[in-house]
Amino acid sequence: MTMKLYVGNISFQTTSQDLEELFASIGTVESASVVEDRETGRSRGFGFVEMASKEDGERAIAELNGTEHNGRELKVNEAKPREDRGFGGGGGRGGNRGGGGGGYGGGGGGGRNRW
């Protein structure tokens, strides 16, 4: 069974290919991707790597978490499924913040609509 890993604090120059090569030194990589901003296409500084087995994934966490790559200290751990993903991801988070502010008075909501 595969194991999906979250890789945080990666350099903005790091590519999906770089991640794949780095993790392939630990075990078999099924997929690797750097998450990019939808509008700019630039790296958001994190990505995901899917290892072929739980053992490979755990070894990758043990060997790569906290190590330096392209001048940044990597944060590697098991990816957690996000149940709110189907609700628009970033839009949902932004809406929660804005909705919370709007709930404290009508002025907050009106101000948001003027933007």
C-alpha positions as CSV (number, residue, x, y, z in Angstrom):
1,M,0.0,0.0,0.0
2,T,1.3,3.4,-0.9
3,M,2.0,6.2,1.6
4,K,1.5,9.9,0.7
5,L,3.9,12.4,2.3
6,Y,3.6,16.1,2.8
7,V,6.9,17.9,2.1
8,G,6.9,21.5,3.5
9,N,9.3,24.4,3.5
10,I,10.8,23.5,0.1
11,S,12.7,26.1,-1.9
12,F,10.6,28.0,-4.5
13,Q,13.2,26.8,-7.1
14,T,12.5,23.1,-6.3
15,T,10.7,21.2,-9.0
16,S,8.5,18.1,-8.9
17,Q,11.4,16.3,-10.7
18,D,13.8,17.4,-7.9
19,L,11.4,16.0,-5.2
20,E,11.1,12.7,-7.1
21,E,14.9,12.4,-7.4
22,L,15.4,13.2,-3.7
23,F,12.9,10.7,-2.5
24,A,14.0,8.0,-5.0
25,S,17.2,7.8,-3.1
26,I,15.1,6.4,-0.2
27,G,12.7,4.1,-2.0
28,T,10.3,3.7,-4.9
29,V,8.4,6.9,-5.7
30,E,4.9,6.6,-7.3
31,S,4.4,10.3,-7.8
32,A,5.9,13.7,-6.8
33,S,4.4,17.1,-7.2
34,V,5.2,20.7,-6.1
35,V,2.0,22.6,-5.4
36,E,1.8,25.8,-7.5
37,D,-0.3,28.9,-7.2
38,R,-3.2,28.7,-9.6
39,E,-2.9,32.3,-10.8
40,T,0.8,32.8,-11.0
41,G,2.1,29.2,-11.5
42,R,4.8,29.8,-8.9
43,S,5.6,27.2,-6.2
44,R,3.7,27.6,-3.0
45,G,6.7,26.1,-1.0
46,F,5.3,22.7,-0.4
47,G,4.4,19.5,-2.2
48,F,3.5,15.9,-2.0
49,V,5.3,12.6,-2.7
50,E,3.7,9.2,-2.9
51,M,5.9,6.4,-1.9
52,A,5.3,2.8,-3.1
53,S,5.0,1.3,0.4
54,K,4.4,2.4,4.0
55,E,7.9,1.2,4.8
56,D,9.5,3.5,2.1
57,G,7.3,6.4,3.4
58,E,8.3,5.9,7.0
59,R,12.0,5.6,6.0
60,A,11.7,8.8,3.9
61,I,10.3,10.7,6.9
62,A,13.0,9.4,9.2
63,E,15.8,10.2,6.8
64,L,14.6,13.5,5.2
65,N,12.6,15.3,7.8
66,G,14.7,18.2,9.1
67,T,17.4,17.9,6.5
68,E,18.5,20.7,4.3
69,H,17.6,20.8,0.6
70,N,18.3,23.8,-1.7
71,G,19.0,25.9,1.4
72,R,15.8,25.1,3.2
73,E,15.1,22.7,6.1
74,L,12.5,20.2,4.9
75,K,9.5,19.2,6.9
76,V,8.4,15.7,5.9
77,N,5.5,13.9,7.4
78,E,2.5,11.7,6.4
79,A,0.0,13.7,4.5
80,K,-3.3,14.1,6.2
81,P,-6.5,13.7,4.2
82,R,-8.4,17.0,3.9
83,E,-12.1,16.5,4.2
84,D,-12.9,20.2,3.3
85,R,-11.1,20.0,0.0
86,G,-14.3,19.6,-2.0
87,F,-15.5,23.0,-0.8
88,G,-13.0,25.0,-2.8
89,G,-9.9,24.8,-0.7
90,G,-8.5,28.4,-0.5
91,G,-11.9,29.9,-1.1
92,G,-13.4,28.0,1.8
93,R,-10.6,29.2,4.2
94,G,-10.9,32.8,3.0
95,G,-14.7,32.6,3.3
96,N,-14.4,31.4,6.9
97,R,-12.2,34.3,7.9
98,G,-14.4,36.8,6.1
99,G,-17.6,35.2,7.4
100,G,-16.3,35.4,10.9
101,G,-15.6,39.1,10.6
102,G,-19.0,39.7,8.9
103,G,-20.8,37.9,11.7
104,Y,-19.7,40.6,14.2
105,G,-21.7,43.4,12.5
106,G,-23.3,44.2,9.2
107,G,-20.5,46.6,8.3
108,G,-17.9,43.8,7.9
109,G,-19.9,42.1,5.2
110,G,-20.6,45.4,3.4
111,G,-17.0,46.3,3.4
112,R,-16.0,43.0,1.9
113,N,-18.5,43.4,-0.9
114,R,-17.0,46.8,-1.9
115,W,-13.6,45.2,-2.6
